[in-house]
Amino acid sequence: MLRVLRGAGAGARLLGPGRGGGGARARPRLLGLQQRLPPPPAPVPVPAAVGRWLLACSGAVAGAVVLGGVTRLTESGLSMVDWHLVKEMKPPRTQQEWEAEFRKYQQFPEFRILNHDMTLTEFKFIWYMEYSHRMWGRVVGLAYILPAAYFWRKGWLSRPMKGCVLALCGLVCFQGLLGWYMVKSGLEEKPDSYDIPRVSQYRLAAHLGSALVLYSASLWTGLSLLLPRHQLPETRQLLRLRRFAHGTAALVFLTALSGAFVAGLDAGLVYNSFPKMGERWIPDDLLAFSPTLRNVFENPTTVQFDHRILGVATVTAITALYLFSRKIPLPRRTRTAVASLLAVACVQVGLGIGTLLLYVPTPLAATHQSGSLALLSAALWLAAELRRLPK
């Protein structure tokens, strides 16, 4: 019996996959089958029309940001005291409708404290300013959602692009709700405050910040789809330049966002001299509020001081980036992007100083705000030029 079991064990070992002839013959057949299988399909490229659409959307968002800045500078943002997605799209037509709209505005603090002697004709101007901003926001929403649905149905969006488009459409809807949330802060009664009615600078910064995120994401995605990547050697200097460009773009974004606090607190009217603030480099009331952290976001002097420091730091970083890029062999288009970034930065600094010295005139201040978008665009363009090649 023991011999039989041993013989069976030996036979089993001989017929195993590692030693038997069947296992040895199966492996070449499997390898041959794998070699005959077709390679996995390459990812379908996204059509250029999608990239052009995203660039057009970023332009529409830029228009909304500029129009919103003009609305803020003309103190028109609180003229429409309610919000309806469809109902408010029809403006008042008759004299009775305008008078009814004016009576609604008269019930809120801005009229009673700041504009108590305003006429109906003057009210129509600020109402139309806010109406234009809201209607442009609706145009921006349709510019994202309708083409996105069309491209999705046509199958022109890859799987990652679908996620990106959904995020952009969600952000543009969130942006509209955030705008009304911001306006509500300026319509609230504040019996303990003796300041003029204005929207919360925190909500204004959130509203502008989300618009800048929407603009940056749309522009970056559009440029990534339309601009061919350069065959740049991955040297240590290029890696440092790429990181430098990304850091500079983040600094430009932060400086633009700090401008929302300047606008929200009317901090541009506190010290209208440059480079000193009054007679001092560091004003006495820089840390007047308690606790100290409140000064960064609520003290107009500190807010203006921070915006100045960020502006100087931004133009210094861009100048250093330009000088460093001169040491690296770069394609002509990339060099154009670096030079454009420096040129726009110099113009933006001049606009900022001029706006300050001239006590924030509306045309110059609106141009300065537009310059922040141009500077952010140039920074994103340069970052897109320095993208890595896909592996």
Phi, psi and chi 1 to 4 in degrees:
 res  aa     phi    psi   chi1   chi2   chi3   chi4
   1 MET       -  -41.4  177.5   65.0   69.9      -
   2 LEU   -63.5  -39.1 -175.0   58.7      -      -
   3 ARG   -63.3  -40.5  -71.9 -164.9 -166.5   94.8
   4 VAL   -61.5  -43.9  173.0      -      -      -
   5 LEU   -64.0  -41.8  -69.9  175.5      -      -
   6 ARG   -63.7  -40.7  -74.7  175.4  179.4  170.4
   7 GLY   -63.4  -39.2      -      -      -      -
   8 ALA   -65.2  -38.5      -      -      -      -
   9 GLY   -65.3  -40.4      -      -      -      -
  10 ALA   -64.0  -40.7      -      -      -      -
  11 GLY   -64.0  -37.9      -      -      -      -
  12 ALA   -64.6  -38.5      -      -      -      -
  13 ARG   -65.9  -37.9  -74.9 -165.6  -60.6  -88.9
  14 LEU   -67.4  -29.6  -71.5  174.9      -      -
  15 LEU   -92.1    5.0  -65.6  175.3      -      -
  16 GLY   -68.0  162.1      -      -      -      -
  17 PRO   -65.4  -24.7   23.0  -32.0      -      -
  18 GLY   -84.2  -22.9      -      -      -      -
  19 ARG  -119.8  -24.0  -61.1  175.3 -176.8  -89.5
  20 GLY   -76.6  159.1      -      -      -      -
  21 GLY   -69.0  -31.4      -      -      -      -
  22 GLY   -64.4  -42.7      -      -      -      -
  23 GLY   -65.8  -39.0      -      -      -      -
  24 ALA   -67.7  -34.8      -      -      -      -
  25 ARG   -76.2  -25.2  -73.3 -168.5  -60.4  -89.5
  26 ALA   -73.2  -34.5      -      -      -      -
  27 ARG   -64.1  -46.9 -172.4  177.5  -66.7  112.7
  28 PRO   -60.5  -36.7  -24.2   35.3      -      -
  29 ARG   -64.8  -38.3  -75.1 -161.5  -61.1  -91.9
  30 LEU   -66.8  -41.4  179.9   60.6      -      -
  31 LEU   -64.3  -39.9  -68.4  175.3      -      -
  32 GLY   -65.2  -36.8      -      -      -      -
  33 LEU   -65.3  -41.0  179.5   62.1      -      -
  34 GLN   -63.9  -36.8  -69.0  175.6  -13.5      -
  35 GLN   -69.6  -28.9  -68.9  173.8   -3.2      -
  36 ARG   -81.1  -15.7  -71.6 -165.6  -60.7  -90.9
  37 LEU   -67.9  142.5  -71.1  175.6      -      -
  38 PRO   -69.7  149.2   25.2  -33.6      -      -
  39 PRO   -66.3  155.9   24.2  -32.8      -      -
  40 PRO   -62.0  143.5   20.3  -31.3      -      -
  41 PRO   -65.1  142.8   23.8  -33.1      -      -
  42 ALA   -71.9  148.8      -      -      -      -
  43 PRO   -61.5  137.5   19.4  -30.7      -      -
  44 VAL   -72.1  125.9  179.1      -      -      -
  45 PRO   -67.9  144.7   23.6  -32.2      -      -
  46 VAL   -75.7  132.0  178.6      -      -      -
  47 PRO   -59.9  152.2  -22.6   32.3      -      -
  48 ALA   -63.4  -24.5      -      -      -      -
  49 ALA   -60.4  -32.2      -      -      -      -
  50 VAL   -67.6  -42.0  176.6      -      -      -
  51 GLY   -63.4  -42.6      -      -      -      -
  52 ARG   -65.0  -36.9  -70.5 -168.1  -69.2  -93.2
  53 TRP   -61.5  -43.5  160.8   60.8      -      -
  54 LEU   -67.3  -36.0  -70.4  172.8      -      -
  55 LEU   -65.3  -40.0  -69.4 -174.2      -      -
  56 ALA   -63.9  -39.3      -      -      -      -
  57 CYS   -63.7  -40.3  -73.1      -      -      -
  58 SER   -64.2  -36.2   66.3      -      -      -
  59 GLY   -64.6  -38.2      -      -      -      -
  60 ALA   -65.4  -39.3      -      -      -      -
  61 VAL   -65.5  -40.1  174.7      -      -      -
  62 ALA   -59.8  -41.7      -      -      -      -
  63 GLY   -61.4  -39.2      -      -      -      -
  64 ALA   -65.5  -39.2      -      -      -      -
  65 VAL   -64.8  -44.6  171.2      -      -      -
  66 VAL   -65.4  -44.3  173.0      -      -      -
  67 LEU   -64.8  -37.0 -174.1   55.8      -      -
  68 GLY   -64.7  -36.9      -      -      -      -
  69 GLY   -64.9  -41.5      -      -      -      -
  70 VAL   -65.2  -39.2  175.3      -      -      -
  71 THR   -60.8  -40.4  -56.9      -      -      -
  72 ARG   -68.7  -42.0  174.9   73.3 -173.7   89.8
  73 LEU   -67.4  -32.6  -70.6  165.7      -      -
  74 THR   -88.9    5.4   55.4      -      -      -
  75 GLU    54.2   47.6  -62.9 -179.0  -16.7      -
  76 SER  -105.7   -6.7  -53.9      -      -      -
  77 GLY   -68.2  -19.5      -      -      -      -
  78 LEU  -103.9   13.8  -59.9  178.4      -      -
  79 SER   -75.5  -28.3   57.4      -      -      -
  80 MET  -101.1  113.1  -62.6  179.6   69.4      -
  81 VAL   -96.6    3.2  -64.1      -      -      -
  82 ASP  -140.0  171.5   48.1   18.4      -      -
  83 TRP  -139.4  124.0 -172.7   86.4      -      -
  84 HIS  -137.5  133.1  -57.8  -77.6      -      -
  85 LEU   -63.4  -41.0 -177.3   60.8      -      -
  86 VAL  -111.3  -41.1  178.4      -      -      -
  87 LYS   -59.4  -41.0 -177.4  179.8  177.2 -179.0
  88 GLU   -78.6   -1.1   71.9  179.3   21.7      -
  89 MET   -69.8  -18.1  -65.6  175.6   66.5      -
  90 LYS   -97.4  112.1  179.6 -176.5  176.8 -178.8
  91 PRO   -73.6  163.4   27.9  -33.8      -      -
  92 PRO   -59.5  143.9  -22.3   32.6      -      -
  93 ARG  -112.7  -48.1  -59.9  -73.1 -178.4   87.3
  94 THR   -94.4  169.3   64.7      -      -      -
  95 GLN   -62.5  -38.9 -178.1   72.0   10.8      -
  96 GLN   -64.6  -39.7  -68.3   76.5   14.8      -
  97 GLU   -66.3  -39.5  -69.9  178.0  -13.1      -
  98 TRP   -66.1  -40.8  -86.5  114.3      -      -
  99 GLU   -65.9  -37.2  -70.2  175.9   -5.6      -
 100 ALA   -65.2  -41.0      -      -      -      -
 101 GLU   -64.9  -39.4 -167.9   72.4   22.8      -
 102 PHE   -66.0  -38.7 -166.9   25.1      -      -
 103 ARG   -64.7  -35.8  -77.0 -166.2  -62.8  -89.8
 104 LYS   -63.7  -42.3  -72.7 -165.4  -64.0 -176.4
 105 TYR   -64.5  -34.3  173.8   67.8      -      -
 106 GLN   -68.3  -14.1  -69.3  171.3  -12.7      -
 107 GLN   -83.1   -3.2  -61.4  171.7    9.4      -
 108 PHE  -112.3  160.9  -71.4   87.2      -      -
 109 PRO   -59.3  -34.1  -24.0   32.8      -      -
 110 GLU   -61.0  -40.3 -175.6  177.7   71.5      -
 111 PHE   -69.3  -45.7  175.1   80.9      -      -
 112 ARG   -67.9  -32.6  -63.3 -161.4  -57.2  -93.6
 113 ILE   -97.7  -40.4  -62.2  174.2      -      -
 114 LEU  -107.7  -39.6 -172.0   63.6      -      -
 115 ASN  -120.2   37.7  -66.0  -29.1      -      -
 116 HIS   -66.5  -19.4   52.7   83.7      -      -
 117 ASP  -104.5   17.9   56.6  -11.7      -      -
 118 MET   -70.9  140.2  174.9  176.8  -80.1      -
 119 THR   -92.1  168.9   64.5      -      -      -
 120 LEU   -64.8  -36.7  179.9   59.9      -      -
 121 THR   -63.6  -42.3  -58.0      -      -      -
 122 GLU   -66.4  -36.0  -66.7  170.0  -26.4      -
 123 PHE   -64.6  -38.9  170.3   71.6      -      -
 124 LYS   -59.1  -37.8  -72.8 -178.5  179.1 -179.3
 125 PHE   -62.5  -51.8  171.2   75.7      -      -
 126 ILE   -69.0  -31.0   63.8  171.6      -      -
 127 TRP   -65.5  -43.8 -168.3   92.5      -      -
 128 TYR   -67.5  -30.3  -90.1  120.2      -      -
 129 MET   -63.2  -49.2  -73.8  -63.3  -55.6      -
 130 GLU   -67.5  -37.8  174.6   64.5    8.8      -
 131 TYR   -60.9  -42.8  174.5   77.5      -      -
 132 SER   -62.2  -40.5  -59.0      -      -      -
 133 HIS   -64.8  -43.4 -178.6   51.8      -      -
 134 ARG   -67.8  -41.0  -65.7 -168.0 -175.4 -169.8
 135 MET   -67.2  -38.0  -68.7  -56.7  -63.5      -
 136 TRP   -62.8  -36.8 -171.4  -98.2      -      -
 137 GLY   -61.1  -38.2      -      -      -      -
 138 ARG   -67.8  -37.4  -73.8  165.5  171.4   77.2
 139 VAL   -62.3  -41.0  169.8      -      -      -
 140 VAL   -61.6  -43.6  171.7      -      -      -
 141 GLY   -60.2  -44.0      -      -      -      -
 142 LEU   -66.9  -34.5  -66.6  176.4      -      -
 143 ALA   -64.5  -27.3      -      -      -      -
 144 TYR   -84.6  -50.1  -86.1   93.0      -      -
 145 ILE   -74.1  -45.9  -65.2  172.5      -      -
 146 LEU   -65.9  -50.7  -65.4 -178.0      -      -
 147 PRO   -63.4  -33.2  -23.0   34.6      -      -
 148 ALA   -61.3  -43.4      -      -      -      -
 149 ALA   -64.2  -38.2      -      -      -      -
 150 TYR   -66.0  -48.3  173.4   77.3      -      -
 151 PHE   -64.2  -36.2  -67.5  141.3      -      -
 152 TRP   -64.1  -44.8 -166.0  -59.4      -      -
 153 ARG   -66.6  -35.1 -175.2  175.7  179.0   83.9
 154 LYS   -74.5  -10.9  -65.9  -75.7  -73.1 -174.0
 155 GLY    76.8   25.5      -      -      -      -
 156 TRP   -88.8   -3.6  -70.4    0.5      -      -
 157 LEU  -105.4  126.9  -57.0  178.1      -      -
 158 SER   -72.4  171.7   61.5      -      -      -
 159 ARG   -62.4  -47.2 -173.8  170.3 -177.2  178.1
 160 PRO   -62.1  -35.9  -20.5   32.0      -      -
 161 MET   -68.1  -31.4 -173.5   56.9   61.0      -
 162 LYS   -62.8  -43.2  -73.5 -179.0  178.7  179.0
 163 GLY   -63.1  -39.8      -      -      -      -
 164 CYS   -64.6  -44.3  177.6      -      -      -
 165 VAL   -66.2  -39.5  167.1      -      -      -
 166 LEU   -62.4  -40.8  -76.2  176.5      -      -
 167 ALA   -64.5  -40.9      -      -      -      -
 168 LEU   -65.9  -43.1  -68.7  174.9      -      -
 169 CYS   -66.1  -38.8  -68.0      -      -      -
 170 GLY   -64.3  -38.7      -      -      -      -
 171 LEU   -68.0  -36.8 -174.8   56.4      -      -
 172 VAL   -69.5  -33.8   75.3      -      -      -
 173 CYS   -69.4  -42.1  -64.8      -      -      -
 174 PHE   -61.5  -35.9  171.5   75.6      -      -
 175 GLN   -61.8  -40.5  172.7   71.2    2.9      -
 176 GLY   -64.7  -44.1      -      -      -      -
 177 LEU   -64.5  -38.2  -63.6  174.3      -      -
 178 LEU   -66.2  -32.9 -170.1   57.5      -      -
 179 GLY   -63.4  -43.4      -      -      -      -
 180 TRP   -68.8  -36.9  171.4 -120.7      -      -
 181 TYR   -59.9  -36.3  179.9   65.6      -      -
 182 MET   -67.7  -46.8  175.2 -167.2   70.0      -
 183 VAL   -60.9  -38.9  169.8      -      -      -
 184 LYS   -58.0  -32.7  -75.9 -177.6   63.2  177.0
 185 SER   -65.7  -24.2   66.7      -      -      -
 186 GLY   -88.5  -11.0      -      -      -      -
 187 LEU   -96.4   -7.3  -60.1  174.6      -      -
 188 GLU   -77.4  145.9  -62.7  169.3   -7.7      -
 189 GLU   -74.1  132.5  -64.1  -78.0   -7.3      -
 190 LYS  -129.3   82.3  -59.8  172.8 -176.2  176.0
 191 PRO   -65.3  -24.2   20.9  -31.3      -      -
 192 ASP   -88.9   -0.3  -61.9  -28.6      -      -
 193 SER  -108.5  138.1  175.6      -      -      -
 194 TYR  -106.2    7.7  -62.4   96.2      -      -
 195 ASP   -82.9  162.8 -159.9   -0.8      -      -
 196 ILE   -69.5  148.7   61.3  173.5      -      -
 197 PRO   -62.3  132.1  -21.0   32.6      -      -
 198 ARG  -154.4  160.4   56.9  163.9   60.9   98.2
 199 VAL   -72.1  158.2  -60.2      -      -      -
 200 SER   -63.3  131.5  165.1      -      -      -
 201 GLN   -67.1  -25.1   69.1  -87.6   22.0      -
 202 TYR   -68.6  -45.5  -63.9  102.3      -      -
 203 ARG   -70.4  -34.2  -61.3 -172.6 -169.6 -176.3
 204 LEU   -63.9  -42.3  176.9   60.2      -      -
 205 ALA   -65.7  -37.8      -      -      -      -
 206 ALA   -65.6  -41.0      -      -      -      -
 207 HIS   -64.7  -46.6 -173.6   50.7      -      -
 208 LEU   -67.5  -40.9  176.5   62.7      -      -
 209 GLY   -61.6  -42.1      -      -      -      -
 210 SER   -67.4  -34.1   61.6      -      -      -
 211 ALA   -66.1  -39.2      -      -      -      -
 212 LEU   -67.9  -36.5  -67.4  177.7      -      -
 213 VAL   -64.1  -44.5  169.3      -      -      -
 214 LEU   -61.5  -44.1  179.4   63.7      -      -
 215 TYR   -63.5  -47.3  173.4   77.0      -      -
 216 SER   -64.3  -43.5  -58.9      -      -      -
 217 ALA   -64.8  -40.9      -      -      -      -
 218 SER   -67.1  -44.7  -57.4      -      -      -
 219 LEU   -65.4  -44.7 -178.7   62.8      -      -
 220 TRP   -61.4  -45.3  171.8  -94.6      -      -
 221 THR   -65.4  -42.2  -51.7      -      -      -
 222 GLY   -63.2  -43.6      -      -      -      -
 223 LEU   -65.3  -38.3  -69.2  176.1      -      -
 224 SER   -63.6  -32.1  -59.6      -      -      -
 225 LEU   -80.4  -29.2  -68.4  174.8      -      -
 226 LEU  -100.1  -31.7  -65.6  177.3      -      -
 227 LEU   -87.6  122.9  -70.3 -180.0      -      -
 228 PRO   -68.5  143.3   23.5  -31.9      -      -
 229 ARG   -74.2  144.0  -61.8  175.9 -169.3 -108.5
 230 HIS   -81.6  146.6  -65.0  -64.7      -      -
 231 GLN   -83.9   73.4  -60.3  -76.9  -15.6      -
 232 LEU   -94.6  132.5  -61.6  174.2      -      -
 233 PRO   -68.5  135.6   23.9  -32.0      -      -
 234 GLU   -79.8   75.7  -70.5  -68.2  -29.7      -
 235 THR   -90.1  168.1   61.9      -      -      -
 236 ARG   -64.6  -37.9 -178.6  177.3  -60.8  178.8
 237 GLN   -65.9  -40.1  -77.6 -172.2  -40.7      -
 238 LEU   -65.7  -38.9 -180.0   64.5      -      -
 239 LEU   -62.0  -42.7 -179.0   60.8      -      -
 240 ARG   -65.2  -40.1  -69.6  176.8   58.6 -170.9
 241 LEU   -64.2  -40.5  179.4   64.2      -      -
 242 ARG   -63.4  -44.2 -175.3 -178.1  -70.2  130.1
 243 ARG   -65.4  -39.4  -69.1  174.6  177.6  172.0
 244 PHE   -61.7  -42.3 -159.1  172.1      -      -
 245 ALA   -65.5  -40.7      -      -      -      -
 246 HIS   -66.1  -42.0  -69.2  169.4      -      -
 247 GLY   -64.1  -38.4      -      -      -      -
 248 THR   -65.6  -40.9  -57.7      -      -      -
 249 ALA   -61.8  -40.3      -      -      -      -
 250 ALA   -64.5  -37.7      -      -      -      -
 251 LEU   -67.4  -39.1 -174.3   57.1      -      -
 252 VAL   -61.4  -44.0  170.5      -      -      -
 253 PHE   -61.2  -45.4 -175.9   94.9      -      -
 254 LEU   -64.1  -39.8 -177.9   61.0      -      -
 255 THR   -65.0  -42.2  -54.5      -      -      -
 256 ALA   -63.5  -38.7      -      -      -      -
 257 LEU   -67.2  -36.1 -171.9   60.8      -      -
 258 SER   -64.6  -25.2   72.2      -      -      -
 259 GLY   -62.9  -25.4      -      -      -      -
 260 ALA   -65.8  -38.1      -      -      -      -
 261 PHE   -69.2  -35.3  -72.6   93.2      -      -
 262 VAL   -62.4  -45.1  175.2      -      -      -
 263 ALA   -68.5  -40.8      -      -      -      -
 264 GLY   -65.3  -30.8      -      -      -      -
 265 LEU  -104.3    5.6  -66.8  171.5      -      -
 266 ASP    52.0   39.0  -70.1  -32.5      -      -
 267 ALA   -71.7  -15.3      -      -      -      -
 268 GLY   -68.7  -10.5      -      -      -      -
 269 LEU  -101.6    6.6  -60.0  172.0      -      -
 270 VAL   -82.9  -57.0  178.7      -      -      -
 271 TYR  -124.7  111.0  -73.0   94.9      -      -
 272 ASN  -107.4   56.8  -64.0   92.8      -      -
 273 SER  -143.0  158.8   57.0      -      -      -
 274 PHE  -154.3  139.4 -170.2   86.5      -      -
 275 PRO   -83.4  -17.8   30.0  -35.2      -      -
 276 LYS   -79.8  159.4  -67.4 -176.3  178.0 -179.4
 277 MET  -101.9   98.0  -60.9 -179.8   70.4      -
 278 GLY    73.5 -124.6      -      -      -      -
 279 GLU  -100.3    4.2  -60.3  -62.9  -35.1      -
 280 ARG  -127.8  153.7  -66.0  175.7  174.4  -88.5
 281 TRP   -74.8  -38.3  -69.8  101.0      -      -
 282 ILE  -121.2  111.1  -59.5  177.8      -      -
 283 PRO   -67.4  157.2   22.7  -31.5      -      -
 284 ASP   -67.2  -32.6  -65.7  -28.6      -      -
 285 ASP   -94.1   25.7   54.6  -17.9      -      -
 286 LEU   -64.4  -34.8 -171.3   67.2      -      -
 287 LEU  -123.4   46.8  -60.3  175.8      -      -
 288 ALA   -75.1  -25.0      -      -      -      -
 289 PHE   -89.2  155.7  -70.2   10.1      -      -
 290 SER  -130.7  135.5 -179.2      -      -      -
 291 PRO   -68.5  167.5   25.7  -33.3      -      -
 292 THR   -59.6  -35.9  -55.5      -      -      -
 293 LEU   -63.0  -26.3 -173.7   60.7      -      -
 294 ARG   -60.9  -29.5  -80.3 -174.1   58.6 -155.3
 295 ASN   -61.2  -33.5  -67.6  -82.7      -      -
 296 VAL   -63.4  -32.8  178.9      -      -      -
 297 PHE  -116.7  -12.7  -56.1  106.6      -      -
 298 GLU  -126.2  -16.5  -60.6 -179.8   14.1      -
 299 ASN   -89.7  114.9 -174.7  -16.7      -      -
 300 PRO   -57.6  -34.8  -24.4   34.0      -      -
 301 THR   -64.6  -46.7  -61.7      -      -      -
 302 THR   -66.4  -38.4  -48.1      -      -      -
 303 VAL   -63.3  -44.0  166.1      -      -      -
 304 GLN   -66.3  -39.9 -171.7 -167.9  119.1      -
 305 PHE   -61.0  -44.9 -179.5   80.7      -      -
 306 ASP   -63.4  -40.7  -68.0  -16.4      -      -
 307 HIS   -64.8  -38.0 -169.5   60.3      -      -
 308 ARG   -62.7  -46.7  -70.9 -178.2 -178.3 -139.0
 309 ILE   -62.3  -43.5  -64.9  -60.8      -      -
 310 LEU   -65.2  -38.4  -74.3  170.5      -      -
 311 GLY   -63.9  -44.3      -      -      -      -
 312 VAL   -65.4  -41.7  171.6      -      -      -
 313 ALA   -63.1  -37.1      -      -      -      -
 314 THR   -66.4  -48.7  -61.2      -      -      -
 315 VAL   -68.6  -30.9   73.0      -      -      -
 316 THR   -66.5  -44.1  -57.2      -      -      -
 317 ALA   -64.5  -39.8      -      -      -      -
 318 ILE   -67.1  -38.5  -69.3  173.3      -      -
 319 THR   -63.6  -44.5  -56.0      -      -      -
 320 ALA   -63.6  -38.3      -      -      -      -
 321 LEU   -62.6  -41.7  175.7   65.9      -      -
 322 TYR   -63.8  -45.7  173.9   79.1      -      -
 323 LEU   -64.5  -38.9  -64.4  176.0      -      -
 324 PHE   -67.9  -35.9 -179.7   66.2      -      -
 325 SER   -66.9  -23.4   69.7      -      -      -
 326 ARG   -68.2  -17.6  -57.6  -67.0  -67.1  176.7
 327 LYS   -88.3   -4.6  -57.6  177.1 -178.3  178.6
 328 ILE  -117.2  132.8  -54.8  173.8      -      -
 329 PRO   -68.9  115.8   22.5  -31.1      -      -
 330 LEU  -126.0  153.8  -64.8  171.9      -      -
 331 PRO   -62.3  159.3  -19.3   30.1      -      -
 332 ARG   -61.1  -40.6 -177.5  176.8  179.6  179.2
 333 ARG   -65.0  -36.5 -160.8  177.5   66.7 -159.2
 334 THR   -68.6  -40.3  -52.4      -      -      -
 335 ARG   -63.0  -36.8  -70.7 -159.3  175.3  -80.7
 336 THR   -63.2  -38.4  -57.5      -      -      -
 337 ALA   -64.8  -42.0      -      -      -      -
 338 VAL   -64.7  -46.0  178.5      -      -      -
 339 ALA   -63.9  -38.7      -      -      -      -
 340 SER   -64.6  -39.3  -59.9      -      -      -
 341 LEU   -60.9  -44.1  179.0   61.7      -      -
 342 LEU   -66.7  -41.8  179.5   61.3      -      -
 343 ALA   -63.4  -45.0      -      -      -      -
 344 VAL   -65.5  -36.4  175.4      -      -      -
 345 ALA   -63.0  -42.2      -      -      -      -
 346 CYS   -64.1  -42.9  -66.1      -      -      -
 347 VAL   -64.1  -40.4  172.4      -      -      -
 348 GLN   -65.1  -39.0  177.9   67.8   -8.2      -
 349 VAL   -63.8  -43.6  168.7      -      -      -
 350 GLY   -61.3  -40.7      -      -      -      -
 351 LEU   -65.1  -40.1  -71.2  171.5      -      -
 352 GLY   -65.0  -44.6      -      -      -      -
 353 ILE   -65.4  -42.7  -64.6  173.0      -      -
 354 GLY   -62.0  -41.9      -      -      -      -
 355 THR   -60.3  -39.5  -58.7      -      -      -
 356 LEU   -68.9  -48.5 -170.4   67.0      -      -
 357 LEU   -67.9  -28.7  -62.7  179.6      -      -
 358 LEU   -96.3   14.9  -63.8  175.3      -      -
 359 TYR    62.4   45.3  -69.4   84.9      -      -
 360 VAL    54.4   61.8 -163.2      -      -      -
 361 PRO   -69.1  144.3   24.8  -32.5      -      -
 362 THR   -58.9  -47.4  -62.0      -      -      -
 363 PRO   -61.8  -42.0  -21.8   33.7      -      -
 364 LEU   -71.2  -40.0 -166.2   57.3      -      -
 365 ALA   -65.2  -38.8      -      -      -      -
 366 ALA   -65.9  -37.3      -      -      -      -
 367 THR   -66.5  -37.9  -53.5      -      -      -
 368 HIS   -63.4  -40.6  179.4   56.3      -      -
 369 GLN   -65.9  -39.6 -177.7  169.4  -17.1      -
 370 SER   -63.2  -35.0  -55.7      -      -      -
 371 GLY   -62.8  -32.1      -      -      -      -
 372 SER   -65.2  -36.2   66.2      -      -      -
 373 LEU   -68.6  -39.8  -75.8  173.0      -      -
 374 ALA   -63.6  -39.3      -      -      -      -
 375 LEU   -67.6  -41.9 -170.3   60.5      -      -
 376 LEU   -63.6  -37.7 -177.9   59.9      -      -
 377 SER   -63.5  -43.3  -57.0      -      -      -
 378 ALA   -64.9  -38.5      -      -      -      -
 379 ALA   -65.3  -40.2      -      -      -      -
 380 LEU   -70.2  -34.7  -68.6  171.2      -      -
 381 TRP   -60.5  -46.4  175.8   25.0      -      -
 382 LEU   -62.8  -42.9  176.3   59.3      -      -
 383 ALA   -61.8  -37.1      -      -      -      -
 384 ALA   -67.8  -34.2      -      -      -      -
 385 GLU   -65.9  -28.8  -67.6  -73.2  -10.8      -
 386 LEU   -97.5   16.9  -64.0  173.4      -      -
 387 ARG   -63.2  149.4  -59.0 -166.3  -44.4  -82.1
 388 ARG   -72.6  151.5  -72.9 -173.3  175.3   92.4
 389 LEU   -72.5  142.1  -74.1  170.6      -      -
 390 PRO   -65.8  143.8   22.5  -31.0      -      -
 391 LYS   -76.9      -  -64.2 -178.7  178.9  179.2
